[in-house]
Structure formats: structure tokens, C-alpha cells
Amino acid sequence: HHRETSLTQARALMGRTSTPRAATGAAVVAFVALAFAPLGVDGATPPLCKCPASSGACTAAQLVRSSDGTTACGAVDANGELDASVVLDETAQATSLDLTGVKTLTGYLRLSETPVTSLKTDDLATAGSINIATNAALTVLSFPVLTGFAGTSDPDSVLQLEVLKTSAALVNATFPKLATASNVTCEAPGGVVCDLRSVTHLTGALRVRNANLAELKNVSGDAYFDEHDGAIVAAENLEHVGGDLTLMLSKDAKEVDLPRLAKVDGKVLVDEYSAGGANAALTALSFPALTDVGGSLRVESLDGLAVLRCEELRNIGGALELRLLPALKSAYFQRVEKVESVSIGGDFKDAEVHVPCVAGGLLGLATTSGGNNVNAVPTDRVTWRWPDGCSHQPKAAPDPSPASTPTPPKSGARAAVATGRFAILLPALAWGVRLR
């Protein structure tokens, strides 16, 4: 657009000037050459660099070009920028990588199947992407000043941040100042918490296993809590998930804390991680602010779940499915206005499902029905509970005994009444005799 505008201005100038045509033509040729000059090399892809083959401890200054293994990668400039992508793989011999002093990595950092035990990135604030996967000896993963991602990302991965299948010896995975990112997977082993405390908005998908997500408000794609090993699955400020929300709970998970989650554009699934043993620890599950689910809502295979609360939920774009919940006693869906289909079954018994004032309970709202146990609610296991005063609320059964009728006095009572009347009449007759 800038070039077209400049050409237009040039033509207008040509119309107003008396410069000879030859000179004018030369000026135009020069202008076009300048306007369409090729770009400089500033946008070139950063070179791939690695540690020298013989190094045990490797620093930024020792990095060499991956293309020949001998040419120096390049110096860290005065601003702390290293114009490179640092890639270590299964061929690496380095046991440590120290990038102290590197504030900006114009390319990406990838460690995959390396013998590295120590990674130092204390000064790294930005990088194209960071991918740490399957490093059996890595003990510490700390990015204390990383704030975001910019530059050339790993062409082999859509993830800006990946921590996956890392050493069981890992003691931390911290990114305390990271505020925004695109496509994050952080699945540290065992009880290691992935510290993403400052992330507020995440573009794309999130997949975590034990994570601090204290400030997270929005995920534009899927949010997947995978094989959670801790006692609590929490994202206290999460309000919106643009894709699916999946909670795969371990046997130890006893609380789900999503108090502000209002909308999930896709489906919601809460289930146990089957390979980790049955979950009997979670006895109550609540989504107190959830109003809209774009797809199905499915809760299943939680052996201890007794109470399920979705008391503000209005719209379910797909099926409502409650399955294999043997301890379920009550479920709350009393504000639901729309649901595609309903399937409630399993081995629980005498569960009360609180529903809006609609004939047929949730079945009265379902828009489709069909096979595969859809719109199936066993009457011997589920009882609809309508709101107080609802016309569909079952009325109390009438008293089967006949209406009572007054019982006439016994004969003794009649005699007593008659005797009393006669006792009153006798004095009156005697008084009348005396008057005569």
C-alpha cells in the first residue's frame, strides 16, 4: 500500500512539473528500483548450533554450528542476544549446558534425549520456543526471567513451551514470570509442579500435569489436565476455555477448584486416569460459575463421587452423560434450559437429580433421542427433584382413611341430659303451685 501510494504521488508530481520526459522517466525508474528493492538479511533464519562433540560442560561461548561441528556459532552481543537456535539431541555428549548471559535467543532451544543433567538459563527472557523432552538425567529446569516468546520457533513442533517425559530425578520446572504463550505442554514427572503462576492468557492448547495456574484466565484452545498426581486440580481464575476441557484424575485427586469457569466452547469430560487406579478420593465436584458448555458434559468412573453441582448451568450443546458413579446421591442441574440428549446410568442407586420445572425433568428439555443409551434414565435409580412449588412436583398421597363423622352420645349420656332437664323443671312447677 505504501508503494502504491508513493507511485501515485510520483505520477501526480509528474503531471504538475515541466521536467523533460526523459528526466521524468529516469526518476520513475529510480523510484521503482528503490521501492521494490530486496529486503536485507535481518530476517534470515538463525543458524543451528550445538555443543562441541568432545565437551562435557558446555557454555554459550563454546557453541558451534551444527552444519560442520567446528565453526563458532556466534558471540552473545552487548544486549545479551544470541542469534542462533540451540539444539542438543541423542548424539550430544555434553552433560551440562550453561547459557548464562543470554537474554534473547532469536531461535529456539531444544533438548531431546540428551545426557544433560544441568541446564542454566538464568538470564533468558525471550526465545522462539523451548522444547525439553525425554532427558533422562535432567535435575533442574528453571527459567526465572522468561517473560514470553519471540523469534524463530522449532519447525518440528507447534508448541512454544514443551516439558515432556523428562527425568524422574527432576526437582522443579519453573517459569514464574511467563505471562502469555501459544500451545503449552508441561508434564513434569511425579509430584513436580510446573510453575506457570503468571500466565494469564494462552493461545492454542494447554496440556499440564501438576501445574500452578493461579492467574490463568483464558485458554483459546483445549485445556487438558492429564494424570494429575496431586490432591487438587486448580485454575482459580480460569473463566473461558475455547476448546474442550478434560480432567483425567489420578486416584489421589480429591478436589477440583475451578470457581470462575463460566464457559467451555467444546465438551467437558471428567474421568479417572484408568492406568493409575480407581479414584475414590473425590467425593464432591462443583462448577459453581459454569453457564455454557458447547458440546457434551460427561462425568464418569469416579468411585467416590457423591455430589455433582452445576447449579448455574443453562446450556449443554451436546449430551449430558453421568456414568459409572456408584456413590452418586445427588446431582444439581436445576437451571438447565437446553440439552441435546440425556444419558444417566451405571451402578448407582437412588440418586436425586435436581431439575428445572419442566415435565419429564431433563428429558423434557432434550432435543434429540436415539440409540446408544441416549435419553435413558432408569427410574429405579434416578428420582427427579423439581423446585418447590413446581406443578410437576409429585403431590403428597391422600390419606386413605374415610372422613370422620360426629359420633352420637351414648344412652347413658342421654339419660344424664334428660335427668338434668327434669331437675330444673320440678322447682319451676312447685313455684307455680304456690302462686295459686
C-alpha positions as CSV (number, residue, x, y, z in Angstrom):
1,H,0.0,0.0,0.0
2,H,2.9,2.3,0.8
3,R,4.5,1.6,-2.6
4,E,1.2,2.2,-4.5
5,T,0.7,5.5,-2.7
6,S,4.3,6.5,-3.5
7,L,3.7,5.7,-7.1
8,T,0.5,7.7,-7.2
9,Q,2.2,10.6,-5.7
10,A,5.0,10.3,-8.2
11,R,2.6,10.4,-11.1
12,A,0.8,13.4,-9.6
13,L,4.1,15.2,-9.4
14,M,4.9,14.3,-13.0
15,G,1.7,15.9,-14.0
16,R,2.5,19.2,-12.3
17,T,6.1,19.6,-13.4
18,S,7.6,20.7,-16.6
19,T,10.6,18.4,-16.3
20,P,11.5,16.8,-19.6
21,R,10.1,13.4,-20.2
22,A,13.5,11.7,-20.3
23,A,14.4,13.1,-16.9
24,T,10.9,12.2,-15.6
25,G,11.3,8.6,-16.9
26,A,14.7,8.2,-15.3
27,A,13.2,9.4,-12.0
28,V,10.4,6.9,-12.2
29,V,12.8,4.1,-12.9
30,A,14.9,5.1,-9.9
31,F,11.9,5.3,-7.7
32,V,10.6,1.9,-8.7
33,A,14.0,0.3,-8.2
34,L,14.1,1.8,-4.7
35,A,10.5,0.9,-3.8
36,F,11.0,-2.7,-4.8
37,A,14.5,-3.3,-3.6
38,P,15.0,-6.7,-2.0
39,L,14.9,-6.9,1.8
40,G,18.0,-7.2,3.9
41,V,19.2,-10.3,5.6
42,D,18.0,-9.3,9.0
43,G,15.1,-11.7,8.8
44,A,17.2,-14.7,7.9
45,T,16.7,-18.0,9.9
46,P,19.1,-18.2,12.8
47,P,21.8,-20.9,12.4
48,L,21.5,-24.2,14.2
49,C,24.1,-24.6,16.9
50,K,25.2,-27.3,19.3
51,C,27.9,-28.2,21.9
52,P,31.2,-29.5,20.6
53,A,31.4,-33.2,20.4
54,S,34.1,-33.5,23.0
55,S,32.7,-31.2,25.6
56,G,31.3,-32.3,28.9
57,A,30.4,-28.9,30.3
58,C,29.2,-26.5,27.5
59,T,28.7,-22.7,27.6
60,A,27.2,-20.3,25.1
61,A,30.7,-19.2,24.0
62,Q,31.6,-22.8,23.1
63,L,28.6,-23.5,20.8
64,V,29.5,-24.4,17.2
65,R,27.5,-24.6,14.0
66,S,25.6,-27.8,13.6
67,S,26.3,-27.8,9.9
68,D,30.1,-28.5,10.3
69,G,30.6,-29.0,14.0
70,T,33.6,-26.6,14.1
71,T,32.6,-23.1,13.1
72,A,31.8,-20.9,16.1
73,C,28.1,-20.3,16.5
74,G,28.5,-16.6,17.2
75,A,29.0,-14.3,20.1
76,V,26.4,-13.0,22.6
77,D,26.2,-9.3,21.8
78,A,26.2,-6.4,24.3
79,N,22.4,-6.7,24.7
80,G,22.6,-10.3,25.6
81,E,21.3,-11.5,22.2
82,L,22.4,-14.8,20.7
83,D,21.4,-15.2,17.1
84,A,21.0,-18.9,17.0
85,S,18.9,-22.0,17.7
86,V,20.5,-24.3,20.2
87,V,19.7,-27.9,19.6
88,L,21.0,-30.9,21.6
89,D,19.9,-34.4,20.8
90,E,20.8,-38.0,21.5
91,T,24.2,-37.5,19.8
92,A,25.3,-34.9,22.3
93,Q,28.0,-35.7,24.8
94,A,27.6,-32.6,27.0
95,T,26.3,-33.2,30.5
96,S,25.6,-29.5,31.2
97,L,24.5,-26.5,29.2
98,D,25.2,-23.0,30.6
99,L,23.5,-20.2,28.7
100,T,24.2,-17.6,31.4
101,G,24.3,-14.1,29.9
102,V,21.9,-15.0,27.0
103,K,18.9,-12.8,27.4
104,T,17.4,-13.2,23.9
105,L,17.6,-16.3,21.8
106,T,16.5,-15.4,18.3
107,G,15.9,-19.0,17.5
108,Y,14.7,-21.9,19.7
109,L,16.1,-24.1,22.4
110,R,15.6,-27.9,22.1
111,L,16.9,-30.6,24.3
112,S,15.8,-34.1,23.3
113,E,17.1,-37.4,24.6
114,T,20.3,-35.9,25.9
115,P,22.6,-36.9,28.8
116,V,22.4,-33.3,30.2
117,T,21.9,-33.2,34.0
118,S,22.1,-29.4,34.4
119,L,20.6,-26.6,32.3
120,K,21.3,-22.9,33.3
121,T,19.1,-20.3,31.7
122,D,19.0,-17.7,34.5
123,D,19.1,-14.7,32.2
124,L,16.9,-15.9,29.3
125,A,13.9,-13.6,28.8
126,T,12.7,-14.4,25.3
127,A,13.2,-17.3,22.8
128,G,11.4,-18.6,19.7
129,S,10.3,-21.7,21.6
130,I,11.5,-24.0,24.3
131,N,11.2,-27.8,23.9
132,I,12.6,-30.1,26.6
133,A,11.6,-33.7,26.1
134,T,12.9,-37.1,27.3
135,N,16.1,-36.1,29.1
136,A,16.6,-39.0,31.5
137,A,19.2,-37.2,33.7
138,L,18.0,-33.6,33.9
139,T,17.5,-32.5,37.5
140,V,16.7,-28.8,37.3
141,L,14.6,-26.8,34.8
142,S,14.4,-23.2,35.8
143,F,13.6,-20.1,33.7
144,P,13.3,-17.4,36.3
145,V,13.0,-14.3,34.0
146,L,11.4,-15.8,30.9
147,T,8.5,-13.5,30.0
148,G,7.4,-14.5,26.5
149,F,8.3,-16.0,23.1
150,A,9.5,-14.2,20.0
151,G,11.7,-15.2,17.1
152,T,12.0,-18.4,15.2
153,S,10.2,-21.3,16.7
154,D,11.0,-25.0,16.4
155,P,9.7,-26.1,12.9
156,D,9.2,-29.6,14.2
157,S,6.7,-28.6,17.0
158,V,3.7,-26.4,17.3
159,L,4.5,-25.9,21.0
160,Q,6.1,-22.7,22.2
161,L,6.8,-24.4,25.6
162,E,7.2,-28.2,26.0
163,V,8.3,-30.1,29.0
164,L,7.5,-33.8,28.4
165,K,8.7,-37.2,29.5
166,T,11.6,-35.6,31.5
167,S,13.8,-37.3,34.1
168,A,12.2,-38.8,37.2
169,A,15.1,-37.0,39.0
170,L,13.7,-33.6,38.1
171,V,13.0,-31.5,41.1
172,N,11.5,-28.4,39.6
173,A,10.1,-26.9,36.4
174,T,9.6,-23.2,36.9
175,F,8.5,-20.4,34.6
176,P,7.4,-17.8,37.2
177,K,7.3,-14.7,35.0
178,L,5.9,-16.1,31.8
179,A,2.7,-14.1,31.1
180,T,1.5,-15.3,27.7
181,A,2.2,-18.2,25.4
182,S,0.9,-20.3,22.5
183,N,0.4,-24.0,22.8
184,V,1.9,-25.2,26.1
185,T,2.6,-28.7,27.3
186,C,4.1,-29.1,30.7
187,E,4.0,-32.6,32.1
188,A,6.7,-32.9,34.7
189,P,7.1,-36.3,36.3
190,G,5.8,-37.4,39.7
191,G,4.8,-34.7,42.1
192,V,6.8,-31.9,40.4
193,V,4.7,-28.8,39.9
194,C,5.0,-26.9,36.6
195,D,5.2,-23.3,37.8
196,L,3.2,-21.2,35.3
197,R,1.8,-18.9,38.0
198,S,1.9,-15.7,35.9
199,V,0.4,-17.0,32.7
200,T,-2.9,-15.1,32.1
201,H,-3.8,-15.9,28.5
202,L,-2.9,-18.9,26.5
203,T,-3.4,-19.1,22.7
204,G,-3.9,-22.6,21.4
205,A,-3.9,-25.7,23.6
206,L,-2.8,-26.3,27.2
207,R,-1.8,-29.7,28.5
208,V,-0.5,-30.0,32.0
209,R,0.3,-32.5,34.7
210,N,0.5,-30.8,38.2
211,A,0.7,-27.1,37.4
212,N,0.4,-23.8,39.2
213,L,-2.0,-21.8,37.0
214,A,-3.0,-19.2,39.6
215,E,-3.5,-16.3,37.2
216,L,-4.8,-18.1,34.1
217,K,-8.0,-16.6,32.8
218,N,-8.4,-17.8,29.2
219,V,-7.3,-20.7,27.0
220,S,-8.3,-20.3,23.4
221,G,-7.9,-24.0,22.6
222,D,-8.2,-27.2,24.5
223,A,-7.3,-27.4,28.2
224,Y,-6.2,-30.9,29.3
225,F,-5.3,-31.8,32.9
226,D,-3.6,-35.1,32.4
227,E,-2.9,-37.8,35.1
228,H,-3.0,-35.3,37.9
229,D,-0.9,-36.7,40.7
230,G,-1.6,-34.1,43.3
231,A,-4.6,-33.7,45.7
232,I,-6.0,-30.6,43.9
233,V,-6.7,-29.7,40.3
234,A,-6.9,-25.9,40.3
235,A,-7.1,-22.9,38.0
236,E,-8.7,-20.5,40.3
237,N,-9.2,-17.6,37.8
238,L,-9.9,-19.6,34.7
239,E,-13.0,-18.2,33.0
240,H,-13.1,-19.5,29.5
241,V,-11.9,-22.5,27.5
242,G,-12.2,-22.1,23.8
243,G,-11.9,-25.8,23.0
244,D,-12.5,-28.9,25.1
245,L,-11.9,-29.2,28.9
246,T,-10.6,-32.6,30.0
247,L,-9.8,-33.6,33.6
248,M,-8.2,-37.0,33.8
249,L,-7.8,-37.6,37.5
250,S,-5.4,-39.8,39.4
251,K,-6.5,-41.9,42.4
252,D,-5.2,-39.2,44.7
253,A,-7.1,-36.2,43.3
254,K,-9.7,-35.1,45.9
255,E,-10.7,-31.6,44.8
256,V,-11.3,-29.7,41.6
257,D,-11.2,-26.0,42.0
258,L,-12.5,-24.0,39.0
259,P,-14.6,-21.5,40.8
260,R,-14.8,-18.9,38.0
261,L,-15.1,-21.1,34.9
262,A,-18.1,-19.8,33.1
263,K,-17.9,-21.1,29.5
264,V,-16.4,-24.0,27.7
265,D,-16.9,-23.8,23.9
266,G,-16.3,-27.5,23.4
267,K,-17.0,-30.5,25.5
268,V,-16.3,-31.3,29.2
269,L,-15.0,-34.6,30.3
270,V,-14.2,-35.6,33.9
271,D,-12.8,-39.1,34.3
272,E,-10.3,-41.1,36.2
273,Y,-6.9,-42.0,34.7
274,S,-7.6,-45.7,34.3
275,A,-4.0,-46.8,34.4
276,G,-3.4,-45.1,37.8
277,G,-6.1,-46.9,39.8
278,A,-9.6,-46.0,40.8
279,N,-10.4,-42.6,42.2
280,A,-12.4,-42.8,45.4
281,A,-11.0,-39.6,46.9
282,L,-13.1,-37.1,45.0
283,T,-16.5,-37.1,46.8
284,A,-17.9,-33.7,45.5
285,L,-17.5,-32.0,42.2
286,S,-18.7,-28.4,41.6
287,F,-18.7,-26.0,38.7
288,P,-20.2,-23.0,40.5
289,A,-20.0,-20.4,37.7
290,L,-20.4,-22.6,34.6
291,T,-23.3,-21.5,32.5
292,D,-22.5,-22.8,29.0
293,V,-21.0,-26.0,27.5
294,G,-20.8,-26.0,23.7
295,G,-20.5,-29.8,23.5
296,S,-21.3,-32.7,25.7
297,L,-20.8,-32.8,29.5
298,R,-19.6,-36.2,30.7
299,V,-18.7,-37.3,34.2
300,E,-17.8,-41.0,34.7
301,S,-15.8,-43.6,36.6
302,L,-15.3,-41.7,39.9
303,D,-15.9,-44.3,42.6
304,G,-16.3,-41.9,45.5
305,L,-18.3,-39.1,43.8
306,A,-21.5,-38.4,45.9
307,V,-22.4,-34.9,44.9
308,L,-22.2,-33.2,41.5
309,R,-23.2,-29.5,41.3
310,C,-23.8,-27.5,38.1
311,E,-26.3,-25.1,39.6
312,E,-25.8,-22.2,37.2
313,L,-25.6,-24.3,34.0
314,R,-28.0,-23.2,31.3
315,N,-26.9,-24.6,28.0
316,I,-25.4,-28.0,27.1
317,G,-24.8,-28.2,23.4
318,G,-24.4,-32.0,23.4
319,A,-25.3,-34.9,25.6
320,L,-25.4,-34.9,29.4
321,E,-23.8,-38.2,30.5
322,L,-23.4,-39.5,34.0
323,R,-21.9,-43.0,34.1
324,L,-20.3,-45.4,36.5
325,L,-20.7,-43.3,39.6
326,P,-21.5,-45.9,42.2
327,A,-21.6,-43.4,45.2
328,L,-23.7,-40.7,43.5
329,K,-26.6,-39.5,45.7
330,S,-27.4,-36.0,44.3
331,A,-26.8,-34.0,41.1
332,Y,-27.9,-30.4,40.5
333,F,-29.0,-29.2,37.1
334,Q,-31.9,-27.0,38.1
335,R,-31.3,-24.1,35.7
336,V,-30.6,-26.1,32.5
337,E,-32.6,-24.7,29.6
338,K,-31.1,-26.7,26.7
339,V,-29.6,-30.2,26.4
340,E,-29.3,-32.3,23.3
341,S,-29.7,-35.7,25.0
342,V,-29.5,-37.3,28.4
343,S,-27.9,-40.5,29.5
344,I,-27.8,-41.3,33.2
345,G,-26.9,-44.8,34.2
346,G,-24.4,-47.0,35.9
347,D,-24.3,-48.8,39.2
348,F,-25.5,-46.1,41.5
349,K,-29.0,-46.3,43.1
350,D,-31.5,-43.8,44.5
351,A,-29.7,-40.7,43.1
352,E,-31.7,-37.5,43.2
353,V,-31.2,-35.2,40.2
354,H,-32.4,-31.7,40.7
355,V,-34.0,-30.3,37.6
356,P,-35.9,-27.2,36.4
357,C,-39.7,-27.0,36.4
358,V,-40.2,-28.9,33.2
359,A,-42.4,-32.0,32.7
360,G,-40.1,-35.0,32.4
361,G,-37.2,-33.3,34.1
362,L,-34.1,-33.1,31.9
363,L,-35.8,-35.4,29.4
364,G,-38.3,-32.7,28.8
365,L,-35.6,-30.5,27.5
366,A,-33.7,-33.0,25.3
367,T,-33.8,-32.1,21.6
368,T,-32.8,-35.5,20.2
369,S,-33.1,-39.1,21.1
370,G,-32.0,-42.4,19.7
371,G,-29.9,-45.4,20.3
372,N,-26.7,-45.9,22.4
373,N,-28.5,-45.4,25.7
374,V,-29.4,-41.8,24.7
375,N,-32.2,-40.3,26.8
376,A,-32.0,-43.3,29.1
377,V,-32.8,-42.6,32.8
378,P,-33.6,-45.7,34.8
379,T,-36.5,-44.9,37.1
380,D,-35.4,-47.3,39.8
381,R,-32.0,-45.4,40.1
382,V,-32.9,-41.8,39.5
383,T,-35.5,-39.5,41.0
384,W,-36.2,-36.1,39.5
385,R,-36.4,-33.4,42.1
386,W,-38.3,-30.3,40.9
387,P,-38.1,-26.9,42.6
388,D,-40.6,-26.3,45.5
389,G,-43.9,-25.2,44.1
390,C,-43.4,-26.6,40.7
391,S,-46.6,-28.0,39.2
392,H,-44.7,-31.2,38.2
393,Q,-43.6,-31.9,41.7
394,P,-45.4,-35.1,42.8
395,K,-48.3,-34.3,45.2
396,A,-48.5,-36.0,48.6
397,A,-50.7,-39.1,48.5
398,P,-54.2,-38.5,50.1
399,D,-55.0,-40.1,53.5
400,P,-56.6,-43.4,52.7
401,S,-58.8,-43.4,55.8
402,P,-62.5,-42.2,55.4
403,A,-63.6,-38.8,56.6
404,S,-64.6,-38.8,60.2
405,T,-68.3,-38.2,61.2
406,P,-69.7,-37.0,64.6
407,T,-70.5,-39.9,67.0
408,P,-73.9,-39.7,68.7
409,P,-73.8,-39.7,72.6
410,K,-74.2,-42.9,74.3
411,S,-77.5,-43.8,76.1
412,G,-76.1,-43.0,79.5
413,A,-75.2,-39.6,78.3
414,R,-78.8,-39.0,77.0
415,A,-80.2,-40.1,80.4
416,A,-78.0,-37.7,82.2
417,V,-79.1,-34.8,80.0
418,A,-82.8,-35.8,80.5
419,T,-82.3,-36.0,84.2
420,G,-80.7,-32.6,84.3
421,R,-83.6,-31.1,82.4
422,F,-86.2,-32.7,84.7
423,A,-84.3,-31.4,87.8
424,I,-84.6,-27.9,86.5
425,L,-88.3,-28.3,85.6
426,L,-89.5,-29.5,89.1
427,P,-88.7,-26.3,91.1
428,A,-90.4,-24.3,88.4
429,L,-93.7,-26.3,88.7
430,A,-93.6,-26.1,92.5
431,W,-93.3,-22.3,92.4
432,G,-96.3,-22.2,90.1
433,V,-98.4,-24.2,92.6
434,R,-97.6,-21.7,95.4
435,L,-98.9,-18.8,93.3
436,R,-102.2,-20.3,93.2
